[in-house]
């Protein structure tokens, strides 16, 4: 019987640095793949996220709740049963919590006044439907009407089991390095999508970092000298149609490595 030969990657003799980061072999380094989708971009700037419109950030740390537009998304329901929410607290520290859903009634996410950014929702378990039956929301209302809060800080479209929001905030104590962006656009009306990458340092304003125009196409933009993002910086991708009349379906991804700052090691 022939002996199976292991690859050099498996025995750790040599492997790409990026793979080592993803495997947790490089201390103080983390990687995030942030991705978003917006099904209906018009002639006004919108963030690439499934909720649509321009994302509005919390202005202070708040008590947050997760709810659904469907009563089937409960701990014993046919839809989503449990979900994990990831974000940053009042001090920009990374936080996450896993909760059992309660349909259209909000479920509090750990401590009060503890959420300043919401970066992601992931459905962990579901009933016979295998996915969230309604739209999942994170907002500041404990009993939102029909499960839909007025202010929406993260959403999961029906059946997605995962947020699609191309925005992220650098945690405190880290510096982030954006090394690739991907965007795509599709329009039956032949519209051009104008994509803009914007970042906002803590206490500052959103600045344009790059802009690209696409029509029924996709492109990858590697940053051979990565864009440096200091702690507490917000980053997002936005898009707008080049003219009125007709809409565009758009998606975007960001590949980011963030490294713990030297004075916090």
C-alpha atoms as an extended CHARMM CRD file, in Angstrom:
* protein
*
       265  EXT
         1         1  UNK       CA              0.0000000000        0.0000000000        0.0000000000  PROA      1               0.0000000000
         2         2  UNK       CA              1.4290000000        3.3570000000       -1.0710000000  PROA      2               0.0000000000
         3         3  UNK       CA              2.2740000000        5.8030000000        1.6940000000  PROA      3               0.0000000000
         4         4  UNK       CA              0.3460000000        9.0760000000        1.5650000000  PROA      4               0.0000000000
         5         5  UNK       CA              2.6910000000       12.0470000000        1.3100000000  PROA      5               0.0000000000
         6         6  UNK       CA              1.7120000000       15.1860000000        3.1600000000  PROA      6               0.0000000000
         7         7  UNK       CA              2.0060000000       18.6070000000        1.5310000000  PROA      7               0.0000000000
         8         8  UNK       CA              4.5040000000       21.1630000000        2.8230000000  PROA      8               0.0000000000
         9         9  UNK       CA              1.5440000000       23.2950000000        3.8600000000  PROA      9               0.0000000000
        10        10  UNK       CA              0.3040000000       20.5830000000        6.2180000000  PROA      10              0.0000000000
        11        11  UNK       CA              3.6630000000       19.9940000000        7.8680000000  PROA      11              0.0000000000
        12        12  UNK       CA              4.2880000000       23.7380000000        8.1460000000  PROA      12              0.0000000000
        13        13  UNK       CA              7.5960000000       23.7970000000        6.2320000000  PROA      13              0.0000000000
        14        14  UNK       CA              6.4250000000       26.6740000000        4.0890000000  PROA      14              0.0000000000
        15        15  UNK       CA              3.1090000000       28.2990000000        3.3440000000  PROA      15              0.0000000000
        16        16  UNK       CA              1.7600000000       31.7190000000        2.3240000000  PROA      16              0.0000000000
        17        17  UNK       CA              1.7180000000       34.3780000000        5.0190000000  PROA      17              0.0000000000
        18        18  UNK       CA             -1.9890000000       35.0860000000        4.3590000000  PROA      18              0.0000000000
        19        19  UNK       CA             -2.8460000000       31.4390000000        5.0130000000  PROA      19              0.0000000000
        20        20  UNK       CA             -0.8710000000       31.4920000000        8.2430000000  PROA      20              0.0000000000
        21        21  UNK       CA             -2.8680000000       34.5310000000        9.4010000000  PROA      21              0.0000000000
        22        22  UNK       CA             -6.1610000000       32.7880000000        8.5870000000  PROA      22              0.0000000000
        23        23  UNK       CA             -4.9630000000       29.6980000000       10.5060000000  PROA      23              0.0000000000
        24        24  UNK       CA             -4.1630000000       31.8010000000       13.5660000000  PROA      24              0.0000000000
        25        25  UNK       CA             -0.4430000000       31.0890000000       13.3570000000  PROA      25              0.0000000000
        26        26  UNK       CA              0.6800000000       34.7360000000       13.3010000000  PROA      26              0.0000000000
        27        27  UNK       CA              0.3350000000       36.4100000000       16.6870000000  PROA      27              0.0000000000
        28        28  UNK       CA             -1.5600000000       39.7270000000       16.9120000000  PROA      28              0.0000000000
        29        29  UNK       CA             -2.7890000000       39.4910000000       13.2940000000  PROA      29              0.0000000000
        30        30  UNK       CA             -6.4170000000       39.0420000000       12.2360000000  PROA      30              0.0000000000
        31        31  UNK       CA             -8.1360000000       38.9370000000        8.8490000000  PROA      31              0.0000000000
        32        32  UNK       CA            -11.6260000000       40.0110000000        7.8550000000  PROA      32              0.0000000000
        33        33  UNK       CA            -13.4260000000       39.5190000000        4.5470000000  PROA      33              0.0000000000
        34        34  UNK       CA            -16.2250000000       42.1000000000        4.5240000000  PROA      34              0.0000000000
        35        35  UNK       CA            -18.8310000000       41.8680000000        1.7820000000  PROA      35              0.0000000000
        36        36  UNK       CA            -22.0710000000       43.5680000000        0.8450000000  PROA      36              0.0000000000
        37        37  UNK       CA            -24.9130000000       43.5830000000       -1.6550000000  PROA      37              0.0000000000
        38        38  UNK       CA            -27.4570000000       46.2080000000       -2.6420000000  PROA      38              0.0000000000
        39        39  UNK       CA            -30.1910000000       45.0960000000       -5.0760000000  PROA      39              0.0000000000
        40        40  UNK       CA            -31.3820000000       48.5600000000       -6.0910000000  PROA      40              0.0000000000
        41        41  UNK       CA            -28.9290000000       51.4220000000       -6.5040000000  PROA      41              0.0000000000
        42        42  UNK       CA            -30.4830000000       54.5960000000       -7.9010000000  PROA      42              0.0000000000
        43        43  UNK       CA            -29.4140000000       58.1740000000       -8.5580000000  PROA      43              0.0000000000
        44        44  UNK       CA            -28.4650000000       58.8500000000       -4.9230000000  PROA      44              0.0000000000
        45        45  UNK       CA            -25.4650000000       57.5420000000       -3.0020000000  PROA      45              0.0000000000
        46        46  UNK       CA            -26.1710000000       54.2830000000       -1.1380000000  PROA      46              0.0000000000
        47        47  UNK       CA            -24.0430000000       52.0410000000        1.0250000000  PROA      47              0.0000000000
        48        48  UNK       CA            -23.4900000000       48.5380000000       -0.3240000000  PROA      48              0.0000000000
        49        49  UNK       CA            -25.7290000000       46.7150000000        2.1530000000  PROA      49              0.0000000000
        50        50  UNK       CA            -28.9280000000       44.7170000000        1.7530000000  PROA      50              0.0000000000
        51        51  UNK       CA            -31.1170000000       47.2500000000        3.5910000000  PROA      51              0.0000000000
        52        52  UNK       CA            -30.4690000000       49.9150000000        0.9710000000  PROA      52              0.0000000000
        53        53  UNK       CA            -29.9770000000       53.6370000000        1.4420000000  PROA      53              0.0000000000
        54        54  UNK       CA            -27.0170000000       55.3750000000        3.0290000000  PROA      54              0.0000000000
        55        55  UNK       CA            -25.9310000000       53.7130000000        6.2690000000  PROA      55              0.0000000000
        56        56  UNK       CA            -26.3750000000       55.8490000000        9.3950000000  PROA      56              0.0000000000
        57        57  UNK       CA            -23.9160000000       55.1250000000       12.2150000000  PROA      57              0.0000000000
        58        58  UNK       CA            -24.8170000000       55.2670000000       15.9170000000  PROA      58              0.0000000000
        59        59  UNK       CA            -23.6610000000       58.5320000000       17.4770000000  PROA      59              0.0000000000
        60        60  UNK       CA            -23.1950000000       57.0290000000       20.9410000000  PROA      60              0.0000000000
        61        61  UNK       CA            -23.0990000000       53.6210000000       22.5900000000  PROA      61              0.0000000000
        62        62  UNK       CA            -26.5940000000       52.1840000000       22.9990000000  PROA      62              0.0000000000
        63        63  UNK       CA            -28.5240000000       49.1930000000       24.2360000000  PROA      63              0.0000000000
        64        64  UNK       CA            -29.1770000000       47.0820000000       21.1340000000  PROA      64              0.0000000000
        65        65  UNK       CA            -31.7850000000       44.4470000000       20.3700000000  PROA      65              0.0000000000
        66        66  UNK       CA            -32.1780000000       41.8590000000       17.6170000000  PROA      66              0.0000000000
        67        67  UNK       CA            -35.6260000000       41.1740000000       16.1740000000  PROA      67              0.0000000000
        68        68  UNK       CA            -37.2660000000       39.7100000000       13.0690000000  PROA      68              0.0000000000
        69        69  UNK       CA            -40.1040000000       40.7090000000       10.7800000000  PROA      69              0.0000000000
        70        70  UNK       CA            -41.3600000000       37.0890000000       11.0960000000  PROA      70              0.0000000000
        71        71  UNK       CA            -42.7900000000       35.2890000000       14.1220000000  PROA      71              0.0000000000
        72        72  UNK       CA            -41.2140000000       32.0800000000       12.7380000000  PROA      72              0.0000000000
        73        73  UNK       CA            -37.7340000000       33.2430000000       13.7800000000  PROA      73              0.0000000000
        74        74  UNK       CA            -37.8810000000       31.9930000000       17.3720000000  PROA      74              0.0000000000
        75        75  UNK       CA            -36.0320000000       29.5240000000       19.5890000000  PROA      75              0.0000000000
        76        76  UNK       CA            -38.4630000000       26.7460000000       18.5990000000  PROA      76              0.0000000000
        77        77  UNK       CA            -39.6450000000       28.1160000000       15.2500000000  PROA      77              0.0000000000
        78        78  UNK       CA            -39.2380000000       26.9800000000       11.6450000000  PROA      78              0.0000000000
        79        79  UNK       CA            -36.9780000000       29.9280000000       10.8140000000  PROA      79              0.0000000000
        80        80  UNK       CA            -33.7910000000       31.2200000000       12.4280000000  PROA      80              0.0000000000
        81        81  UNK       CA            -33.4120000000       30.1350000000       16.0500000000  PROA      81              0.0000000000
        82        82  UNK       CA            -30.0750000000       31.4890000000       17.2770000000  PROA      82              0.0000000000
        83        83  UNK       CA            -27.7650000000       34.1650000000       15.9230000000  PROA      83              0.0000000000
        84        84  UNK       CA            -24.4350000000       35.7480000000       16.8080000000  PROA      84              0.0000000000
        85        85  UNK       CA            -23.9670000000       39.5120000000       16.5860000000  PROA      85              0.0000000000
        86        86  UNK       CA            -20.4760000000       41.0130000000       16.2390000000  PROA      86              0.0000000000
        87        87  UNK       CA            -19.4730000000       44.6170000000       16.8190000000  PROA      87              0.0000000000
        88        88  UNK       CA            -17.6480000000       47.1320000000       18.9820000000  PROA      88              0.0000000000
        89        89  UNK       CA            -18.4920000000       48.4890000000       22.4240000000  PROA      89              0.0000000000
        90        90  UNK       CA            -18.3100000000       52.0500000000       23.7380000000  PROA      90              0.0000000000
        91        91  UNK       CA            -14.5030000000       51.7680000000       23.9250000000  PROA      91              0.0000000000
        92        92  UNK       CA            -14.2470000000       50.2850000000       20.3950000000  PROA      92              0.0000000000
        93        93  UNK       CA            -13.3310000000       46.8870000000       21.8470000000  PROA      93              0.0000000000
        94        94  UNK       CA            -14.4630000000       43.8480000000       19.8480000000  PROA      94              0.0000000000
        95        95  UNK       CA            -17.5730000000       42.2000000000       21.2900000000  PROA      95              0.0000000000
        96        96  UNK       CA            -19.9570000000       39.4380000000       20.2470000000  PROA      96              0.0000000000
        97        97  UNK       CA            -22.9440000000       37.6690000000       21.7210000000  PROA      97              0.0000000000
        98        98  UNK       CA            -25.0690000000       34.6660000000       20.7210000000  PROA      98              0.0000000000
        99        99  UNK       CA            -28.7810000000       34.8570000000       21.5230000000  PROA      99              0.0000000000
       100       100  UNK       CA            -31.9990000000       32.9100000000       20.9690000000  PROA      100             0.0000000000
       101       101  UNK       CA            -34.4030000000       34.8600000000       18.7740000000  PROA      101             0.0000000000
       102       102  UNK       CA            -37.9150000000       35.7950000000       19.8730000000  PROA      102             0.0000000000
       103       103  UNK       CA            -39.7030000000       36.5940000000       16.6300000000  PROA      103             0.0000000000
       104       104  UNK       CA            -40.8380000000       40.1970000000       16.3330000000  PROA      104             0.0000000000
       105       105  UNK       CA            -39.9030000000       40.9640000000       19.9430000000  PROA      105             0.0000000000
       106       106  UNK       CA            -36.4320000000       42.3740000000       20.4830000000  PROA      106             0.0000000000
       107       107  UNK       CA            -33.8190000000       40.3320000000       22.3490000000  PROA      107             0.0000000000
       108       108  UNK       CA            -31.2400000000       42.4390000000       24.1990000000  PROA      108             0.0000000000
       109       109  UNK       CA            -27.6030000000       42.0110000000       23.1950000000  PROA      109             0.0000000000
       110       110  UNK       CA            -25.6520000000       41.6060000000       26.4800000000  PROA      110             0.0000000000
       111       111  UNK       CA            -25.0650000000       44.7100000000       28.6360000000  PROA      111             0.0000000000
       112       112  UNK       CA            -26.9820000000       47.9670000000       28.4160000000  PROA      112             0.0000000000
       113       113  UNK       CA            -25.3700000000       50.9180000000       26.5870000000  PROA      113             0.0000000000
       114       114  UNK       CA            -22.7170000000       48.5390000000       25.3220000000  PROA      114             0.0000000000
       115       115  UNK       CA            -22.9310000000       48.7160000000       21.4970000000  PROA      115             0.0000000000
       116       116  UNK       CA            -21.3420000000       51.4470000000       19.4170000000  PROA      116             0.0000000000
       117       117  UNK       CA            -20.8660000000       49.5780000000       16.1410000000  PROA      117             0.0000000000
       118       118  UNK       CA            -22.6040000000       46.5130000000       14.6830000000  PROA      118             0.0000000000
       119       119  UNK       CA            -20.4080000000       44.8040000000       12.1020000000  PROA      119             0.0000000000
       120       120  UNK       CA            -22.0850000000       41.4690000000       11.4050000000  PROA      120             0.0000000000
       121       121  UNK       CA            -24.9600000000       39.0730000000       12.1890000000  PROA      121             0.0000000000
       122       122  UNK       CA            -24.6400000000       35.3270000000       11.5600000000  PROA      122             0.0000000000
       123       123  UNK       CA            -27.5070000000       32.8410000000       11.9800000000  PROA      123             0.0000000000
       124       124  UNK       CA            -26.1940000000       29.7450000000       13.7690000000  PROA      124             0.0000000000
       125       125  UNK       CA            -29.1960000000       27.4290000000       13.9650000000  PROA      125             0.0000000000
       126       126  UNK       CA            -32.5970000000       27.2410000000       12.2900000000  PROA      126             0.0000000000
       127       127  UNK       CA            -35.7210000000       25.1400000000       12.2230000000  PROA      127             0.0000000000
       128       128  UNK       CA            -37.1210000000       23.1570000000        9.3050000000  PROA      128             0.0000000000
       129       129  UNK       CA            -36.9090000000       26.1790000000        6.9830000000  PROA      129             0.0000000000
       130       130  UNK       CA            -33.1170000000       26.1630000000        7.2960000000  PROA      130             0.0000000000
       131       131  UNK       CA            -32.8720000000       29.9740000000        7.2700000000  PROA      131             0.0000000000
       132       132  UNK       CA            -34.3080000000       33.1890000000        8.6460000000  PROA      132             0.0000000000
       133       133  UNK       CA            -37.9660000000       33.4440000000        7.6300000000  PROA      133             0.0000000000
       134       134  UNK       CA            -38.0920000000       37.2050000000        8.0700000000  PROA      134             0.0000000000
       135       135  UNK       CA            -35.6340000000       40.0560000000        7.8160000000  PROA      135             0.0000000000
       136       136  UNK       CA            -33.4500000000       40.1780000000       10.9290000000  PROA      136             0.0000000000
       137       137  UNK       CA            -32.6850000000       43.5840000000       12.4110000000  PROA      137             0.0000000000
       138       138  UNK       CA            -30.4310000000       45.0400000000       15.0760000000  PROA      138             0.0000000000
       139       139  UNK       CA            -31.7410000000       48.3210000000       16.4590000000  PROA      139             0.0000000000
       140       140  UNK       CA            -32.3670000000       50.1920000000       19.6900000000  PROA      140             0.0000000000
       141       141  UNK       CA            -36.0440000000       49.2510000000       20.2010000000  PROA      141             0.0000000000
       142       142  UNK       CA            -37.0810000000       46.4260000000       22.5360000000  PROA      142             0.0000000000
       143       143  UNK       CA            -40.5570000000       46.1270000000       20.9940000000  PROA      143             0.0000000000
       144       144  UNK       CA            -40.2830000000       47.4080000000       17.4140000000  PROA      144             0.0000000000
       145       145  UNK       CA            -43.4960000000       47.5530000000       15.4030000000  PROA      145             0.0000000000
       146       146  UNK       CA            -43.8010000000       44.3310000000       13.4180000000  PROA      146             0.0000000000
       147       147  UNK       CA            -40.2420000000       43.5120000000       14.4820000000  PROA      147             0.0000000000
       148       148  UNK       CA            -38.8780000000       46.3760000000       12.3430000000  PROA      148             0.0000000000
       149       149  UNK       CA            -36.9670000000       49.0640000000       14.2960000000  PROA      149             0.0000000000
       150       150  UNK       CA            -36.8760000000       52.6670000000       13.1780000000  PROA      150             0.0000000000
       151       151  UNK       CA            -33.0630000000       52.8270000000       13.2130000000  PROA      151             0.0000000000
       152       152  UNK       CA            -31.4490000000       49.8030000000       11.5900000000  PROA      152             0.0000000000
       153       153  UNK       CA            -27.7770000000       49.1310000000       12.3230000000  PROA      153             0.0000000000
       154       154  UNK       CA            -27.5560000000       45.6650000000       10.7390000000  PROA      154             0.0000000000
       155       155  UNK       CA            -29.9830000000       43.5670000000        8.6980000000  PROA      155             0.0000000000
       156       156  UNK       CA            -30.1340000000       40.0450000000        7.3060000000  PROA      156             0.0000000000
       157       157  UNK       CA            -32.3250000000       39.6490000000        4.2230000000  PROA      157             0.0000000000
       158       158  UNK       CA            -34.7890000000       36.7570000000        4.1740000000  PROA      158             0.0000000000
       159       159  UNK       CA            -32.9930000000       33.4380000000        3.7010000000  PROA      159             0.0000000000
       160       160  UNK       CA            -29.4440000000       34.8380000000        3.7800000000  PROA      160             0.0000000000
       161       161  UNK       CA            -28.4430000000       33.7340000000        7.3350000000  PROA      161             0.0000000000
       162       162  UNK       CA            -25.7540000000       36.4440000000        7.2180000000  PROA      162             0.0000000000
       163       163  UNK       CA            -25.4730000000       40.1980000000        6.9090000000  PROA      163             0.0000000000
       164       164  UNK       CA            -24.4150000000       41.5750000000        3.5300000000  PROA      164             0.0000000000
       165       165  UNK       CA            -22.9760000000       44.9570000000        4.4910000000  PROA      165             0.0000000000
       166       166  UNK       CA            -19.7210000000       46.2830000000        3.0660000000  PROA      166             0.0000000000
       167       167  UNK       CA            -18.7660000000       48.4550000000        6.0100000000  PROA      167             0.0000000000
       168       168  UNK       CA            -16.5490000000       47.9070000000        9.0290000000  PROA      168             0.0000000000
       169       169  UNK       CA            -14.8510000000       49.7770000000       11.8740000000  PROA      169             0.0000000000
       170       170  UNK       CA            -11.2770000000       49.1700000000       13.0500000000  PROA      170             0.0000000000
       171       171  UNK       CA            -11.1650000000       48.0280000000       16.7160000000  PROA      171             0.0000000000
       172       172  UNK       CA             -9.2360000000       50.0170000000       19.3040000000  PROA      172             0.0000000000
       173       173  UNK       CA             -5.6000000000       48.9820000000       19.6640000000  PROA      173             0.0000000000
       174       174  UNK       CA             -5.3070000000       47.8220000000       16.0380000000  PROA      174             0.0000000000
       175       175  UNK       CA             -4.1420000000       49.2400000000       12.7260000000  PROA      175             0.0000000000
       176       176  UNK       CA             -5.8590000000       47.8220000000        9.6470000000  PROA      176             0.0000000000
       177       177  UNK       CA             -4.4400000000       47.3480000000        6.1570000000  PROA      177             0.0000000000
       178       178  UNK       CA             -6.8500000000       47.1670000000        3.2210000000  PROA      178             0.0000000000
       179       179  UNK       CA             -5.1930000000       45.0810000000        0.5330000000  PROA      179             0.0000000000
       180       180  UNK       CA             -7.9970000000       44.3860000000       -1.9480000000  PROA      180             0.0000000000
       181       181  UNK       CA            -11.4080000000       45.6450000000       -2.9990000000  PROA      181             0.0000000000
       182       182  UNK       CA            -13.8070000000       43.9240000000       -5.4360000000  PROA      182             0.0000000000
       183       183  UNK       CA            -16.9220000000       45.4970000000       -6.9540000000  PROA      183             0.0000000000
       184       184  UNK       CA            -19.5360000000       44.3870000000       -9.4670000000  PROA      184             0.0000000000
       185       185  UNK       CA            -22.5560000000       46.0070000000      -11.0910000000  PROA      185             0.0000000000
       186       186  UNK       CA            -25.4550000000       44.8400000000      -13.2370000000  PROA      186             0.0000000000
       187       187  UNK       CA            -28.2480000000       46.8570000000      -14.8480000000  PROA      187             0.0000000000
       188       188  UNK       CA            -30.8340000000       45.8770000000      -17.4340000000  PROA      188             0.0000000000
       189       189  UNK       CA            -31.1240000000       49.5860000000      -18.2580000000  PROA      189             0.0000000000
       190       190  UNK       CA            -27.4240000000       49.8030000000      -19.1210000000  PROA      190             0.0000000000
       191       191  UNK       CA            -26.6310000000       52.1700000000      -16.2660000000  PROA      191             0.0000000000
       192       192  UNK       CA            -23.1140000000       52.8260000000      -14.9990000000  PROA      192             0.0000000000
       193       193  UNK       CA            -22.4390000000       52.3590000000      -11.2970000000  PROA      193             0.0000000000
       194       194  UNK       CA            -20.0070000000       54.7610000000       -9.6520000000  PROA      194             0.0000000000
       195       195  UNK       CA            -18.3740000000       53.0260000000       -6.6640000000  PROA      195             0.0000000000
       196       196  UNK       CA            -16.6240000000       55.0690000000       -3.9840000000  PROA      196             0.0000000000
       197       197  UNK       CA            -14.4610000000       53.7900000000       -1.1430000000  PROA      197             0.0000000000
       198       198  UNK       CA            -14.6880000000       56.1320000000        1.8550000000  PROA      198             0.0000000000
       199       199  UNK       CA            -13.0490000000       56.1100000000        5.2980000000  PROA      199             0.0000000000
       200       200  UNK       CA            -13.5860000000       58.2340000000        8.3850000000  PROA      200             0.0000000000
       201       201  UNK       CA            -11.0120000000       58.4560000000       11.1900000000  PROA      201             0.0000000000
       202       202  UNK       CA            -12.3250000000       58.8560000000       14.7240000000  PROA      202             0.0000000000
       203       203  UNK       CA            -13.6400000000       62.3900000000       15.1450000000  PROA      203             0.0000000000
       204       204  UNK       CA            -13.1730000000       63.1840000000       11.4490000000  PROA      204             0.0000000000
       205       205  UNK       CA            -15.2210000000       63.1190000000        8.2560000000  PROA      205             0.0000000000
       206       206  UNK       CA            -15.5720000000       60.6140000000        5.4300000000  PROA      206             0.0000000000
       207       207  UNK       CA            -12.8120000000       60.9980000000        2.8290000000  PROA      207             0.0000000000
       208       208  UNK       CA            -12.7680000000       59.4410000000       -0.6350000000  PROA      208             0.0000000000
       209       209  UNK       CA             -9.9860000000       56.8610000000       -1.0290000000  PROA      209             0.0000000000
       210       210  UNK       CA            -10.7890000000       55.7140000000       -4.5450000000  PROA      210             0.0000000000
       211       211  UNK       CA            -13.5730000000       55.6850000000       -7.1290000000  PROA      211             0.0000000000
       212       212  UNK       CA            -14.3300000000       53.3530000000      -10.0320000000  PROA      212             0.0000000000
       213       213  UNK       CA            -17.0900000000       53.2110000000      -12.6590000000  PROA      213             0.0000000000
       214       214  UNK       CA            -18.5880000000       49.9610000000      -13.9870000000  PROA      214             0.0000000000
       215       215  UNK       CA            -21.4090000000       48.9000000000      -16.3090000000  PROA      215             0.0000000000
       216       216  UNK       CA            -22.4790000000       45.2500000000      -16.2580000000  PROA      216             0.0000000000
       217       217  UNK       CA            -19.0470000000       44.1620000000      -15.1530000000  PROA      217             0.0000000000
       218       218  UNK       CA            -16.8320000000       43.3850000000      -12.1650000000  PROA      218             0.0000000000
       219       219  UNK       CA            -13.2940000000       44.2540000000      -11.1840000000  PROA      219             0.0000000000
       220       220  UNK       CA            -10.7200000000       43.4970000000       -8.4930000000  PROA      220             0.0000000000
       221       221  UNK       CA             -8.5250000000       46.2990000000       -7.2170000000  PROA      221             0.0000000000
       222       222  UNK       CA             -5.4350000000       45.1300000000       -5.3130000000  PROA      222             0.0000000000
       223       223  UNK       CA             -3.6020000000       47.6970000000       -3.2020000000  PROA      223             0.0000000000
       224       224  UNK       CA              0.0150000000       46.5870000000       -3.4850000000  PROA      224             0.0000000000
       225       225  UNK       CA              0.8210000000       49.2220000000       -0.8930000000  PROA      225             0.0000000000
       226       226  UNK       CA             -2.1740000000       48.6340000000        1.3960000000  PROA      226             0.0000000000
       227       227  UNK       CA             -4.3560000000       51.5060000000        2.5450000000  PROA      227             0.0000000000
       228       228  UNK       CA             -3.5900000000       52.1530000000        6.2240000000  PROA      228             0.0000000000
       229       229  UNK       CA             -6.5680000000       52.5480000000        8.5590000000  PROA      229             0.0000000000
       230       230  UNK       CA             -5.9410000000       53.6410000000       12.1440000000  PROA      230             0.0000000000
       231       231  UNK       CA             -7.9310000000       52.4080000000       15.1270000000  PROA      231             0.0000000000
       232       232  UNK       CA            -11.6040000000       53.4900000000       15.3150000000  PROA      232             0.0000000000
       233       233  UNK       CA            -11.7320000000       54.2830000000       11.5750000000  PROA      233             0.0000000000
       234       234  UNK       CA            -15.0050000000       53.6030000000        9.7360000000  PROA      234             0.0000000000
       235       235  UNK       CA            -14.7170000000       52.2090000000        6.2080000000  PROA      235             0.0000000000
       236       236  UNK       CA            -17.4260000000       51.5130000000        3.6540000000  PROA      236             0.0000000000
       237       237  UNK       CA            -18.1670000000       51.1810000000       -0.0490000000  PROA      237             0.0000000000
       238       238  UNK       CA            -20.9200000000       53.2590000000       -1.6180000000  PROA      238             0.0000000000
       239       239  UNK       CA            -22.4170000000       53.4050000000       -5.1000000000  PROA      239             0.0000000000
       240       240  UNK       CA            -24.6360000000       55.6320000000       -7.2070000000  PROA      240             0.0000000000
       241       241  UNK       CA            -26.1240000000       55.2920000000      -10.6930000000  PROA      241             0.0000000000
       242       242  UNK       CA            -24.6890000000       57.6360000000      -13.3020000000  PROA      242             0.0000000000
       243       243  UNK       CA            -28.1650000000       59.0040000000      -14.1600000000  PROA      243             0.0000000000
       244       244  UNK       CA            -31.8250000000       58.7350000000      -13.2370000000  PROA      244             0.0000000000
       245       245  UNK       CA            -34.1300000000       56.0750000000      -14.6840000000  PROA      245             0.0000000000
       246       246  UNK       CA            -33.4730000000       52.4200000000      -13.9250000000  PROA      246             0.0000000000
       247       247  UNK       CA            -31.5630000000       50.8240000000      -11.0840000000  PROA      247             0.0000000000
       248       248  UNK       CA            -28.3630000000       48.8510000000      -10.5800000000  PROA      248             0.0000000000
       249       249  UNK       CA            -27.6600000000       45.6820000000       -8.6210000000  PROA      249             0.0000000000
       250       250  UNK       CA            -24.2880000000       46.1050000000       -6.9210000000  PROA      250             0.0000000000
       251       251  UNK       CA            -21.9470000000       44.1370000000       -4.6920000000  PROA      251             0.0000000000
       252       252  UNK       CA            -18.5770000000       44.8310000000       -3.0650000000  PROA      252             0.0000000000
       253       253  UNK       CA            -15.9940000000       43.1130000000       -0.8840000000  PROA      253             0.0000000000
       254       254  UNK       CA            -13.0640000000       44.2980000000        1.2250000000  PROA      254             0.0000000000
       255       255  UNK       CA            -10.1110000000       42.1450000000        2.3000000000  PROA      255             0.0000000000
       256       256  UNK       CA             -8.4470000000       43.5700000000        5.3930000000  PROA      256             0.0000000000
       257       257  UNK       CA             -5.6680000000       42.4370000000        7.7210000000  PROA      257             0.0000000000
       258       258  UNK       CA             -5.5890000000       44.1960000000       11.0730000000  PROA      258             0.0000000000
       259       259  UNK       CA             -2.6130000000       44.0480000000       13.4090000000  PROA      259             0.0000000000
       260       260  UNK       CA             -2.3770000000       44.8160000000       17.1130000000  PROA      260             0.0000000000
       261       261  UNK       CA             -0.4440000000       48.0110000000       17.7490000000  PROA      261             0.0000000000
       262       262  UNK       CA              3.0450000000       47.6110000000       19.2040000000  PROA      262             0.0000000000
       263       263  UNK       CA              2.4150000000       49.5400000000       22.4020000000  PROA      263             0.0000000000
       264       264  UNK       CA             -0.4430000000       47.1840000000       23.3150000000  PROA      264             0.0000000000
       265       265  UNK       CA              1.4690000000       43.8990000000       22.9140000000  PROA      265             0.0000000000
